[in-house]
Amino acid sequence: PYSPTYLKTLHNQLSAIFNHGVRYYGLKSNPAAIAGNMGSEKHKEMLFWTKEEYLKFADAMMDKPRSFYAFEVLYWCGIREGELLALTPADFNFEKGTLSITKSYQRLKGRDVITDPKTPKSVRVIQMPQFLTEEIHDYVKSLYKIQPDQRMFDMTKHYLHHEMDRGAKEAGVKRIRIHDLRHSHVSLLIEMGFSALAIADRVGHESIDITYKYAHLFPSKQKEMAQRLDIERTEERKVGDGKSA
């Protein structure tokens, strides 16, 4: 199922299209307005760690390699908790430095269940940074006789949350949710200057969802636009003055 926030985003976009039809094309009314809202106006407060905060946390986790590598993948790849817990060695191509997301882990009625990812867009190939490729390669080699289709992070969500508590306390950083590591990854990419479309491809979102959720983090381009327009106009005047001279 789609998240309430995503459904709200879709409703807003549809409503805007229908309003355009009412205003300019003779549409009698806005069907989206008549149907009412779907989804939620509000979503949980978005928390995230800066890179510096994450690195403090990571240092505190190094005493338990399995936990350390799990959080490394979560932070530097921005994948979901269920996607992490479903990972197998076969999902990694260490020569190309890629990670394939094709499944998700759930615990249902006391049983481990591997399901399809959250949405069709969630199926994706992620390019890993070189340092992470080397880290995970070393981790896989350290796992005794692990099979290609065997889970690499054979832990529960409860254990992962416990480790998050422990690491945050030892590192002296604020406690955020596991899912907030995904927000942390996105905020880092925004800070690095990547577009909503490029980020959406990496994290398995629709670009419209990235724009809606993280709009407050994208720097305003208005000042830059005005400055560039100023330059364009000034150069045009110089060309004109040169011709008349």
C-alpha positions in Angstrom: 0.0 0.0 0.0 1.1 3.6 -0.7 1.9 5.8 2.3 -0.7 8.4 3.4 1.8 11.2 2.5 2.3 9.9 -1.0 -1.5 9.6 -1.5 -1.9 13.1 -0.4 0.8 14.2 -2.9 -1.1 12.5 -5.7 -4.4 14.1 -4.7 -2.8 17.6 -4.6 -1.4 17.1 -8.1 -4.7 15.7 -9.5 -6.6 18.6 -8.0 -4.2 21.1 -9.5 -4.8 19.6 -13.0 -8.6 19.6 -12.6 -8.5 23.2 -11.4 -6.6 24.1 -14.6 -9.4 22.4 -16.5 -12.1 24.3 -14.7 -10.4 27.6 -15.3 -9.4 27.3 -18.9 -11.2 24.3 -20.6 -14.8 24.5 -19.4 -14.6 21.6 -16.9 -17.7 22.2 -14.7 -16.2 21.1 -11.4 -13.1 19.6 -9.8 -13.7 15.9 -9.3 -10.8 15.7 -6.8 -12.2 18.4 -4.7 -15.7 16.7 -4.7 -14.2 13.3 -3.8 -12.2 14.9 -0.9 -8.7 14.2 0.4 -7.1 10.9 0.4 -4.1 10.2 2.5 -2.8 12.4 5.3 -2.2 16.1 5.6 0.5 15.4 8.1 3.4 13.0 8.3 5.7 12.1 11.1 8.4 14.7 12.0 11.4 14.2 9.8 14.6 13.8 11.7 18.0 13.1 10.3 21.7 12.9 11.3 24.3 15.1 9.6 27.3 13.2 8.2 29.3 14.1 11.2 26.7 12.7 13.6 26.5 9.5 11.6 30.2 9.1 11.7 30.3 9.4 15.5 27.5 6.8 15.7 29.4 4.5 13.2 32.6 4.7 15.4 30.5 3.5 18.4 29.2 0.5 16.4 32.6 -0.9 15.3 32.8 -3.3 18.3 30.0 -5.3 16.6 30.9 -5.8 12.9 27.5 -7.1 11.8 25.7 -4.1 13.3 28.3 -1.7 11.9 28.0 -3.0 8.3 24.2 -3.0 8.5 24.1 0.6 9.4 26.8 1.5 6.8 24.5 0.1 4.1 21.4 1.9 5.5 23.2 5.3 5.7 25.3 5.3 2.6 22.7 3.6 0.3 19.5 5.0 1.8 17.7 1.6 1.6 14.7 0.6 3.7 15.0 -1.5 6.8 13.1 -4.5 5.2 15.3 -4.2 2.1 18.5 -4.4 4.3 17.3 -7.5 6.2 16.5 -9.3 3.0 20.0 -8.8 1.4 22.0 -11.8 0.3 25.5 -12.1 -1.2 23.9 -12.6 -4.6 22.5 -9.1 -4.5 26.0 -7.6 -4.7 28.2 -7.2 -7.7 31.6 -6.3 -6.2 33.3 -5.9 -9.5 30.8 -3.2 -10.6 30.2 -1.9 -7.1 26.4 -2.3 -7.3 23.7 -3.5 -5.0 20.4 -4.9 -6.4 17.2 -4.3 -4.4 14.6 -7.0 -5.4 12.9 -8.1 -2.2 12.0 -7.1 1.4 12.0 -8.9 4.7 9.0 -9.1 7.0 8.3 -11.0 10.3 4.7 -12.3 10.1 3.1 -14.5 12.7 6.5 -15.6 14.0 7.9 -16.5 10.6 10.5 -14.9 8.4 8.9 -13.9 5.1 10.6 -12.5 2.0 8.2 -10.3 0.0 8.3 -8.1 -3.0 9.6 -4.6 -2.4 7.2 -1.8 -1.3 6.5 -0.5 -4.8 7.5 -1.3 -8.4 9.8 1.7 -8.2 11.6 0.1 -5.3 13.2 -2.5 -7.5 16.5 -0.8 -8.4 20.2 -1.1 -8.7 22.3 1.1 -6.5 25.8 2.2 -7.2 27.9 2.0 -4.0 30.8 4.2 -3.1 34.2 2.4 -3.4 34.8 2.3 0.3 31.5 0.7 1.0 32.0 -1.9 -1.8 35.3 -2.9 -0.1 33.7 -3.0 3.4 30.8 -5.2 2.4 33.1 -7.5 0.3 35.2 -8.0 3.5 32.1 -8.6 5.5 30.8 -11.3 3.2 34.2 -13.0 3.2 34.1 -13.1 7.0 30.7 -15.0 7.0 31.5 -18.7 7.5 30.2 -20.7 4.5 27.4 -18.3 3.7 25.4 -19.3 0.6 24.7 -16.8 -2.2 20.9 -16.8 -1.4 21.4 -16.7 2.4 20.5 -13.6 4.4 23.6 -11.6 5.3 22.1 -9.7 8.1 20.3 -12.5 10.0 18.9 -10.3 12.7 15.5 -9.0 13.8 14.1 -5.5 13.5 14.0 -5.4 17.3 17.7 -6.2 17.5 18.5 -3.4 15.0 16.5 -0.9 17.0 18.3 -2.0 20.2 21.6 -1.5 18.5 20.4 2.0 17.3 19.7 2.8 20.9 23.1 1.6 22.1 25.1 3.4 19.4 23.3 6.7 19.7 23.8 6.7 23.5 27.5 5.8 23.3 28.1 8.3 20.5 26.2 11.1 22.3 24.0 11.9 19.3 20.2 12.3 19.3 18.2 9.1 18.8 16.5 8.9 15.4 14.4 6.1 13.9 15.9 3.5 11.6 13.9 5.0 8.8 15.4 8.4 9.5 18.7 7.0 8.2 17.0 7.0 4.8 16.1 10.7 5.4 19.7 11.3 6.4 20.9 9.8 3.1 18.5 11.9 1.1 19.4 15.1 2.9 23.1 14.4 2.3 22.5 14.0 -1.4 20.5 17.2 -1.5 23.3 19.0 0.3 25.7 17.6 -2.4 23.6 19.2 -5.1 21.8 16.3 -6.7 18.4 16.7 -8.2 15.1 15.2 -6.9 15.0 12.9 -10.0 18.5 11.5 -9.5 17.8 11.0 -5.8 14.4 9.3 -6.4 16.1 6.8 -8.7 18.6 5.9 -6.1 16.2 5.5 -3.1 13.2 3.9 -5.0 10.8 6.8 -4.8 8.8 8.8 -7.3 10.6 12.2 -7.9 7.3 14.0 -7.0 7.4 12.4 -3.6 11.0 13.5 -3.0 10.1 17.0 -4.0 7.1 17.1 -1.7 8.8 15.5 1.3 12.1 17.3 1.1 11.2 20.6 -0.5 12.4 22.6 2.6 15.9 21.1 2.2 16.3 22.0 -1.5 18.0 25.4 -1.7 16.0 28.2 -3.3 17.2 28.9 -6.8 15.4 32.3 -7.1 18.4 34.4 -6.3 20.6 32.5 -8.7 17.9 32.7 -11.4 17.7 36.5 -11.0 21.5 36.9 -11.1 21.7 34.7 -14.3 18.9 36.7 -15.9 20.8 39.9 -15.0 24.0 38.6 -16.7 22.0 37.5 -19.8 20.4 41.0 -20.2 23.7 42.8 -19.5 25.5 40.8 -22.2 22.7 41.5 -24.7 23.1 45.2 -24.0 26.8 45.0 -24.6 26.3 43.3 -27.9 23.8 46.0 -28.9 26.1 48.8 -27.9 28.9 47.3 -29.9 26.8 47.2 -33.0 25.7 50.8 -32.7 29.3 52.1 -32.1 
